[in-house]
Amino acid sequence: MTAYRLSHTLLAVAFLGGLAGACQPKATAPVTATAAAPPAVTVPPAGPGCGPNIARTQAVVDSDVATGNLNPPVGARFSADLARASAACGAGRESEALSLLAAAKTRYGYR
């Protein structure tokens, strides 16, 4: 009687497995388009001094323009102000550069 039950059990398992396989969809779903990846984030330079401070601010401005948080014309004006601060920094006038940076950040509402 044990062999009889074993054969029926195996038969039932095979039958149920076949039913489960019949419920599987035959065609795969079409691949849908995925959302575009966000712009790559650049790591702003670290360190003290006018150069890294200006570069960090420029990176934030670039990111804000790229994500639509800042209008491109405003970003261009902000970048021009930062370029003047960068030129002063490059000429060795650090206090002037930091003053220009602070003025630009205040003008455009950045901290």
LUMSEFI-919774 format. One record per residue (C-alpha): residue in one letter; x, y, z. Coordinates in steps of 0.1 Angstrom, whole numbers, plus 5000, padded with zeros to 4 digits. Example, Ala and Ser with C-alpha at 12.3 -4.5 7.8 and 13.67 -1.06 7.14 Angstrom:
<sites>
- A; 5123; 4955; 5078
- S; 5137; 4989; 5071
</sites>
This chain:
<sites>
- M; 5000; 5000; 5000
- T; 5029; 5023; 5006
- A; 5041; 5021; 4970
- Y; 5006; 5028; 4959
- R; 5004; 5060; 4980
- L; 5038; 5071; 4968
- S; 5029; 5067; 4932
- H; 4997; 5087; 4937
- T; 5016; 5114; 4956
- L; 5041; 5117; 4928
- L; 5014; 5118; 4902
- A; 4995; 5145; 4921
- V; 5027; 5166; 4924
- A; 5034; 5162; 4887
- F; 4998; 5172; 4879
- L; 4999; 5202; 4901
- G; 5032; 5212; 4887
- G; 5018; 5210; 4852
- L; 4988; 5232; 4862
- A; 5012; 5258; 4878
- G; 5032; 5258; 4845
- A; 5000; 5263; 4825
- C; 4993; 5296; 4844
- Q; 5026; 5311; 4833
- P; 5023; 5338; 4806
- K; 5038; 5327; 4773
- A; 5049; 5362; 4761
- T; 5070; 5386; 4779
- A; 5058; 5421; 4786
- P; 5074; 5448; 4764
- V; 5102; 5468; 4780
- T; 5091; 5503; 4789
- A; 5114; 5533; 4787
- T; 5130; 5543; 4820
- A; 5134; 5578; 4832
- A; 5166; 5596; 4824
- A; 5193; 5595; 4850
- P; 5199; 5628; 4869
- P; 5229; 5648; 4859
- A; 5262; 5636; 4873
- V; 5271; 5654; 4904
- T; 5307; 5667; 4905
- V; 5325; 5669; 4938
- P; 5335; 5705; 4944
- P; 5371; 5711; 4956
- A; 5377; 5710; 4993
- G; 5399; 5733; 5013
- P; 5401; 5768; 5026
- G; 5409; 5799; 5006
- C; 5391; 5818; 4979
- G; 5397; 5793; 4950
- P; 5379; 5763; 4965
- N; 5351; 5786; 4979
- I; 5344; 5801; 4945
- A; 5346; 5767; 4928
- R; 5321; 5752; 4953
- T; 5297; 5780; 4947
- Q; 5301; 5777; 4910
- A; 5293; 5739; 4913
- V; 5261; 5747; 4932
- V; 5251; 5773; 4906
- D; 5258; 5748; 4877
- S; 5238; 5721; 4895
- D; 5209; 5745; 4902
- V; 5208; 5755; 4865
- A; 5210; 5719; 4853
- T; 5181; 5708; 4876
- G; 5159; 5739; 4867
- N; 5161; 5754; 4902
- L; 5178; 5785; 4888
- N; 5169; 5801; 4854
- P; 5198; 5800; 4829
- P; 5200; 5838; 4825
- V; 5203; 5843; 4862
- G; 5229; 5815; 4864
- A; 5249; 5832; 4837
- R; 5249; 5865; 4856
- F; 5258; 5847; 4888
- S; 5286; 5829; 4870
- A; 5299; 5862; 4856
- D; 5301; 5876; 4891
- L; 5319; 5844; 4902
- A; 5343; 5848; 4873
- R; 5352; 5883; 4886
- A; 5358; 5869; 4921
- S; 5379; 5841; 4906
- A; 5400; 5866; 4887
- A; 5407; 5886; 4919
- C; 5416; 5853; 4936
- G; 5439; 5843; 4909
- A; 5457; 5877; 4911
- G; 5464; 5871; 4948
- R; 5437; 5895; 4961
- E; 5420; 5870; 4984
- S; 5401; 5895; 5006
- E; 5387; 5912; 4975
- A; 5377; 5878; 4960
- L; 5360; 5867; 4992
- S; 5342; 5900; 4993
- L; 5330; 5896; 4957
- L; 5319; 5861; 4964
- A; 5299; 5871; 4995
- A; 5283; 5900; 4975
- A; 5273; 5876; 4947
- K; 5259; 5850; 4970
- T; 5239; 5877; 4988
- R; 5226; 5892; 4956
- Y; 5213; 5858; 4943
- G; 5200; 5846; 4977
- Y; 5227; 5819; 4984
- R; 5244; 5814; 5017
</sites>
